[in-house]
């Protein structure tokens, strides 16, 4: 068996991130997990917005603990998992825990060891990161085989998405990104992606894959308020098209060793994260 074949035997790891908060990143994460589980995949969703986690809130879940107990060595990752009724497992990130917003090297190593062990039981691992370019975000995105960047047509969201892609490509050697535009019709979605693609092609050595747009729907707001997922309505149908595009993307064989790739390339790297103010150019 070749190295590539061995790599593709590993679970696929997708990080879902954004430059700016409030763009629907977690919304996409939980629905992507649900759609993959519906198709028969064994899915683990890690809420990596540590300290300000809300995956469990969006799904109406309650558990015995969170990633805090994992990184402190008090419990194994498997012990902290919560089963969502949609058929996938969730590792809650914990809310209001300031000490988790910047994991130490030791905590990163503990979490990575736990993730490597737990991931063996899954076909797909989804990592819902925090927004922005913090140490934690770079740590988790660098662990992924694939990265989905969620943004809206808002100029600040576009600018911050570019800043995220810039830092990840220059400091963590992430070169390929899937991009989805939320809260946009077909025209606005394509225009927003073209703007991001234009400046990225000009200044960065990256490849962007457009996986589609999601229009504004009243059903989305209602689902979030009710702590339920979209189901059998136009919004759900529109979202499913984007999610299927994501799942249908070919695996990146250069990074498909997933968590092991992360161990080799992420831990111990100096961040030296530049101030992203003005990063658009």
C-alpha positions as a printed Julia matrix, in Angstrom:
281×3 Matrix{Float64}:
   0.0    0.0    0.0
   1.33   3.45  -0.92
   1.81   6.35   1.46
  -1.15   8.14  -0.13
  -3.4    5.1    0.31
  -2.37   4.87   3.95
  -3.12   8.57   4.4
  -6.57   8.19   2.89
  -7.36   5.42   5.37
  -7.13   8.03   8.13
 -10.28   9.94   9.08
 -10.87  13.09   7.1
 -10.36  16.21   9.22
 -12.08  19.46   8.21
 -11.68  22.74  10.1
 -14.47  25.3    9.8
 -13.26  28.82  10.48
 -13.84  32.5    9.76
 -12.0   35.76  10.03
 -14.94  37.49  11.69
 -17.46  36.26  14.22
 -21.18  36.12  13.62
 -21.01  34.89  10.02
 -22.62  31.48  10.59
 -19.53  29.31  11.09
 -21.02  27.13  13.84
 -24.3   26.93  11.93
 -22.42  25.37   9.02
 -20.44  23.08  11.34
 -23.43  21.46  13.03
 -25.35  21.04   9.78
 -22.3   19.57   8.03
 -21.95  17.06  10.87
 -25.65  16.17  10.62
 -25.55  15.74   6.85
 -22.46  13.53   6.98
 -24.01  11.4    9.73
 -27.19  11.1    7.68
 -25.09   9.6    4.9
 -23.77   6.92   7.21
 -20.44   8.46   8.24
 -19.21   8.27  11.8
 -18.68  11.92  12.72
 -16.97  13.73  15.6
 -17.57  17.47  15.96
 -15.04  19.25  18.16
 -16.16  22.64  19.43
 -12.79  24.39  19.3
 -14.08  27.88  20.09
 -12.61  27.31  23.51
 -13.94  29.53  26.27
 -16.81  30.84  24.11
 -18.18  27.57  22.81
 -21.75  27.32  21.54
 -22.11  24.1   19.55
 -23.81  22.46  22.54
 -26.11  25.47  22.91
 -27.11  25.38  19.25
 -27.88  21.67  19.52
 -29.56  21.87  22.93
 -27.02  19.48  24.47
 -25.85  19.11  28.04
 -22.9   17.06  29.2
 -20.72  16.28  32.19
 -17.79  18.41  31.11
 -15.85  19.88  28.22
 -12.44  20.07  26.62
 -11.24  21.7   29.87
 -11.2   18.32  31.61
  -9.36  16.81  28.64
  -6.48  19.3   28.46
  -6.09  19.25  32.25
  -5.73  15.47  32.22
  -8.79  14.98  34.44
 -10.65  12.92  31.84
 -10.18  11.34  28.44
 -11.73  12.89  25.35
 -13.94   9.84  24.91
 -15.41  10.35  28.38
 -16.45  13.92  27.56
 -18.27  13.16  24.3
 -21.97  13.93  24.01
 -24.21  12.23  21.45
 -26.35  14.56  19.33
 -29.75  13.23  18.35
 -28.75  13.77  14.7
 -26.33  10.86  15.02
 -22.9   12.41  15.6
 -20.66  12.93  18.62
 -19.73  16.32  20.08
 -16.83  17.37  22.29
 -18.08  20.58  24.0
 -15.61  23.42  24.18
 -16.74  25.03  27.4
 -18.09  28.56  27.84
 -16.84  31.36  30.06
 -13.47  29.65  30.56
 -10.85  32.32  29.9
  -7.98  29.91  30.61
  -8.86  27.93  27.48
  -8.57  30.82  25.05
  -4.81  30.26  24.67
  -3.73  26.66  25.18
  -0.18  26.06  26.34
   2.16  23.74  24.46
   1.58  21.03  27.06
  -2.2   21.38  26.76
  -1.94  21.23  22.97
   0.07  18.03  23.21
  -2.42  16.43  25.61
  -5.34  17.35  23.37
  -3.55  16.11  20.25
  -2.78  12.75  21.85
  -6.42  12.4   22.86
  -7.67  13.4   19.42
  -5.34  10.97  17.66
  -6.65   8.14  19.8
 -10.35   9.06  19.57
 -10.3    9.82  15.83
  -9.65   6.18  14.99
 -13.34   5.47  15.58
 -14.56   8.08  13.06
 -14.73   8.63   9.33
 -14.91  12.41   9.64
 -13.65  14.84  12.29
 -14.99  18.41  12.12
 -13.29  21.2   14.06
 -15.41  24.3   14.65
 -12.77  26.9   15.5
 -13.09  30.35  16.98
 -13.13  33.32  14.62
  -9.96  35.28  13.93
  -6.25  34.46  13.96
  -5.56  33.56  17.58
  -3.01  30.92  18.59
  -5.81  28.42  19.16
  -7.3   29.0   15.72
  -3.96  28.48  13.96
  -3.34  25.38  16.08
  -6.64  23.75  15.13
  -6.75  24.76  11.48
  -3.23  23.44  10.98
  -4.49  20.07  12.26
  -6.93  19.72   9.4
  -6.63  18.06   6.06
  -9.14  20.59   4.68
 -10.23  24.07   5.73
 -13.6   25.7    5.13
 -13.67  29.49   5.44
 -17.11  31.0    6.03
 -17.74  34.68   5.31
 -20.46  37.11   4.28
 -20.46  39.9    1.65
 -19.87  42.42   4.44
 -16.55  44.23   3.72
 -15.25  43.59   7.23
 -15.97  39.88   6.9
 -14.23  39.79   3.54
 -11.18  41.63   4.87
 -10.91  39.39   7.93
 -11.33  36.22   5.84
  -8.4   37.34   3.7
  -6.35  38.04   6.85
  -7.09  34.54   8.13
  -6.07  32.93   4.84
  -2.93  35.08   4.69
  -1.72  34.15   8.17
  -2.52  30.46   7.74
  -0.73  30.27   4.4
   2.34  32.22   5.48
   2.77  30.88   9.0
   1.22  27.4    8.94
   1.72  26.43   5.3
  -2.0   25.91   4.64
  -2.36  26.42   0.89
  -5.84  25.23  -0.03
  -9.17  26.51   1.28
 -12.81  25.84   0.61
 -14.88  29.03   0.7
 -18.61  29.51   1.27
 -20.47  32.82   1.32
 -23.3   33.05   3.84
 -26.23  35.48   3.81
 -25.85  36.1    0.08
 -27.8   35.4   -3.08
 -26.12  33.76  -6.08
 -24.85  37.02  -7.56
 -23.54  38.46  -4.28
 -21.96  35.14  -3.4
 -20.04  34.9   -6.66
 -18.99  38.56  -6.57
 -17.73  38.22  -3.0
 -15.77  35.1   -3.84
 -14.25  36.76  -6.92
 -13.07  39.69  -4.8
 -11.45  37.32  -2.31
  -9.95  35.24  -5.11
  -8.59  38.29  -6.92
  -6.64  39.67  -3.98
  -5.53  36.19  -2.86
  -4.2   35.36  -6.33
  -2.36  38.66  -6.4
  -0.66  38.51  -3.02
  -0.76  34.91  -1.75
   0.28  31.46  -2.87
  -3.03  29.7   -2.17
  -5.82  27.85  -3.97
  -9.45  28.7   -3.18
 -12.35  26.34  -3.99
 -15.78  27.97  -4.07
 -18.33  25.53  -2.63
 -21.38  27.77  -2.88
 -23.54  30.35  -1.14
 -26.34  30.35   1.4
 -29.07  32.98   1.05
 -30.75  34.73   3.97
 -33.71  32.74   5.28
 -36.04  33.52   8.14
 -36.04  29.79   8.91
 -32.36  30.02   9.87
 -33.02  32.59  12.6
 -35.97  30.58  13.87
 -33.97  27.35  14.0
 -31.17  28.99  15.96
 -33.64  30.45  18.45
 -35.32  27.06  18.91
 -31.96  25.24  19.16
 -32.88  22.94  16.29
 -31.47  22.23  12.85
 -33.1   23.14   9.56
 -35.47  20.46   8.36
 -37.64  20.04   5.27
 -37.81  23.66   4.13
 -36.26  25.77   1.4
 -33.43  26.92   3.63
 -32.53  23.29   4.39
 -32.54  22.42   0.68
 -30.3   25.38  -0.15
 -27.88  24.53   2.63
 -27.72  20.86   1.67
 -26.36  21.8   -1.75
 -23.43  23.65  -0.17
 -22.77  20.93   2.39
 -22.76  18.25  -0.28
 -20.26  20.27  -2.31
 -18.01  20.31   0.75
 -18.28  16.56   1.32
 -17.73  15.88  -2.37
 -14.46  17.79  -2.52
 -11.56  15.41  -3.23
  -9.27  14.71  -0.33
  -5.98  16.6   -0.24
  -3.39  13.83  -0.35
  -0.64  16.27   0.62
  -2.34  16.82   3.99
  -4.58  13.78   4.3
  -2.58  12.25   7.13
  -4.81  14.5    9.18
  -3.91  14.65  12.83
  -0.49  13.1   12.33
   0.3   15.8    9.78
  -0.68  18.32  12.39
   1.64  16.78  14.95
   4.57  17.17  12.61
   3.8   20.61  11.24
   1.89  22.51  13.9
   3.28  21.85  17.36
   6.36  23.81  18.22
   6.13  26.25  15.34
   6.63  29.86  16.32
   3.54  31.87  15.54
   4.85  35.4   15.2
   1.35  36.41  14.18
   1.4   39.79  12.54
  -1.22  42.39  13.24
  -3.8   41.84  10.51
  -4.84  45.46  10.39
  -4.45  46.51   6.81
  -3.77  42.91   5.72
  -6.2   43.27   2.82
  -3.35  44.56   0.72
